Amino acid sequence: MRNLFNICLFASLLVSCATPTQPTGGEPDRSGPAILSSEPADGTINFSDDQIRFNFDKYIARNTFQRAFSIEPDIGIAYSVRWRGRSAVVRFDNALPDSTTMIFRLSTDLGDANNNRMKQPYTLALSTGPAIDKGEISGRVLNREDGRPWTEGIVLLYRHPIDYSERANYAVQPDTGGHIRFNYLREGTYNAFWVDDRNRNKRWDPVSEAARPFPVESVKVIDEQIVSLDTAYIAIPDTITPNLQGVGLLSSVRMRLRFSEDVEFEDGAGITVLDSLGQAVQTALPLYTEKGQRNVLYGQLPVALDTETTYTVSLAGITDRAGNRANADDISFTGSAATDTTAQRIIRNESEWGIYPDQPLVIRYAAVIDDSAVTDSLIVIEDEITHTGWDSTVVRGNLLYLYPATSWMEASRYQPRLWSPQRQERTSFDLKVWHPSRALPEAGTGLCRSTGKDPKPYDNGTGNRC
């Protein structure tokens, strides 16, 4: 009996020591992570250790730490990251430079296990010498058209002597008010400019990135004083082509394409796979882009590719929001033999902004719809009547269209309930219909009118907004 008790106790301890996860039940956690403390503390001088430590109030999605963490001045310090529960330990491969103020930043890219982002960036400043540098540079970035804060891109700061082919010594993103501030600067002369740093390499690529100077081109920093760059006004017509940066196969038929900026795709868009001679092998169907990561496009191939062959792609109907066509530029990849285990799920309601009485509800799924349960299990509640199935249902690739029999009736309320194979349950949608008696939606809501054409709430089901 004692042995049995010991075995049970040991098993209980194993369970309690398993990988920590967020508790289930109750309201979902929507608060971002916060830093409880750092080791050493902010403002430490004569620092000589080979590591620093950040202590968080919750478990962090570790892949977000790499994106969020940066060291300034950027002098190529190599480091590794180890995790101790809710703490991240950054160990330096080499000694830090002598008598230098070092700045360690965590941006709002940092997220927890529930994908909640940190609300405010965090800065840890310390010195390997007897004092912390206290020079500051401030400025502001505004939209030239309307004077509103410009929050996109970053401001790069170089210390003289300057080599613009190298990474900037410092970089900062404008806050929600368009303000920028560089702290803990050593005395000296600096140049700063705003750049649309699309590839996040902290240097300006004139071929693919826009840049704007500040009215004050060079500033001289004096310790414990703030100098101003004044205000840079940004007005940039988007003529930059979205470039394909990588292609990966998540399975034998599922593609993942990463672009230099957010992309959209038109009805009839395609991803044509080319062999080494430039001949078309097959064409993949663009499926969707994820909310919050619109520069990544998922696609589905009709059949598997040869795992021993190198391929490239040609793109058609894929653009950025300004209509610039995407460029593939000889990005190569090989086929995959991995079995496709994609869980079919609902990605989004493409008609969430509303439709007109003769238009369909459009639902986008994660993969090509080949499961009859998706259509056979849907129901539509019309007032007090429950329709099992819906006669006017059309499937096109990974899009499900629910057309009205003739038109959606103004006096009726419709609630489609669509089947999600991944969750093994139905998801309800409230059908918003814009009838002539209702006020038309404002511009930018997704409902468009074209002269001489029917109004469209979306661009052929792709979800592109007006």
Secondary structure, 3 states (H helix, E strand, C coil): CHHHHHHHHHHHHHHHCCCCCCCCCCCCCCCCCCEEEEECCCCECCCCCCEEEEEECCCECHHHHHHHEEEECCCCCCEEEEEECCEEEEEECCCCCCCCEEEEEECCCCEECCCCECCCCEEEEEECCCCCCCEEEEEEEEECCCCCECCCCEEEEEECCCCCCCCCCEEECCCCCCEEEEEEECCEEEEEEEECCCCCCCCCCCCCCCEEEEEEEEEEECCCCEEEEEEEEECCCCCCCCEEEEEEECCCCEEEEEECCCCEEEEEEEEEEECCCCCEEEEEEEEEEECCEEEEEEEECCCCCCCCCEEEEEEEEEECCCCCECECCCCCEECCCCCCCCCCCEEEECCCCCECCCCCEEEEECCCCCCHHHHHCCEEEECCEEEECCCCEEEECCEEEECCCCCCCCCCCEEEEEEECCCCEEEECCCCECCCCCCCCCCCCCCECCCCCCCECCCCCCCCCC
